[in-house]
Amino acid sequence: MTNTLKVVKPFFVMEVGDTFEKTEKGTYKSAYSTEYASAEADGDEVSSSYNSTYEISESYAKSLIEEGFLVEETKKKDKFVNVFDEIDAMKQQFQYELDHLDEDCEGIPACLKTEKLTVLTNLLTTLNHLSNLKK
């Protein structure tokens, strides 16, 4: 398997776009860190930090790939990005989400499902229009 795995379907605490990196132990680890600092009007400083790591075994990573939650990243992105290739990739991602709308929206209010359907449909319409400009 490759050194980097990308989340394409949310599971546990992971969201779409999060990544796992292979460790020296042969496991896959995702690390997240964020910090916040601000000065208040009365001169007090307010700060916070959040750090988390999530580590999975290689066998669990393989089963998540088979079940469609993770994909292997095969290459680094080049500096030059063909916008039409990106449009095609986005169309594929949004179409996948649209095809799996019922299972993704199970247990949530119907209005949120309708909103997601509308957004995905409008995004696909826009991307199809942009894709047709290359012809």
VENCORSUL-V733787 format. One record per backbone hydrogen bond with DSSP energy under -1.0 kcal/mol. CO is the residue of the C=O (numbers start at 1). NH is the residue of the N-H. E is the energy in kcal/mol with one decimal. If there is no record, write none. Layout:
co	nh	e
CO	NH	E
CO	NH	E
This chain:
co	nh	e
3	22	-2.4
4	73	-2.5
5	20	-2.8
6	71	-2.1
7	17	-2.7
11	14	-3.0
14	11	-1.3
15	18	-2.1
18	7	-3.0
20	5	-2.4
21	29	-2.9
23	26	-1.3
27	23	-3.0
28	56	-2.9
29	21	-2.8
30	54	-2.4
32	52	-2.8
34	50	-3.0
36	48	-2.6
38	46	-3.4
40	43	-1.7
44	40	-3.6
46	38	-2.6
48	36	-3.0
50	34	-2.5
52	32	-3.0
54	30	-2.7
56	28	-2.9
57	61	-2.2
58	62	-2.3
59	63	-1.9
60	64	-2.2
61	65	-2.0
62	66	-2.3
63	67	-1.9
64	69	-2.6
64	70	-1.2
65	68	-1.2
69	8	-2.6
69	9	-1.4
71	6	-2.9
82	86	-1.8
83	87	-2.3
84	88	-2.2
85	89	-2.2
86	90	-2.5
87	91	-2.6
88	92	-2.1
89	93	-2.2
90	94	-2.8
91	95	-2.4
92	96	-2.1
93	97	-2.1
94	98	-2.3
95	99	-2.7
96	100	-1.5
98	101	-1.3
100	104	-2.1
101	105	-2.2
105	108	-1.7
109	113	-1.4
110	114	-2.5
111	115	-2.1
112	116	-2.4
113	117	-2.5
114	118	-2.4
115	119	-2.6
116	120	-2.7
117	121	-2.4
118	122	-2.5
119	123	-2.6
120	124	-2.5
121	125	-2.2
122	126	-2.3
123	127	-2.8
124	128	-2.5
125	129	-2.0
126	130	-2.5
127	131	-2.6
128	132	-1.8
131	134	-1.2
132	135	-1.0
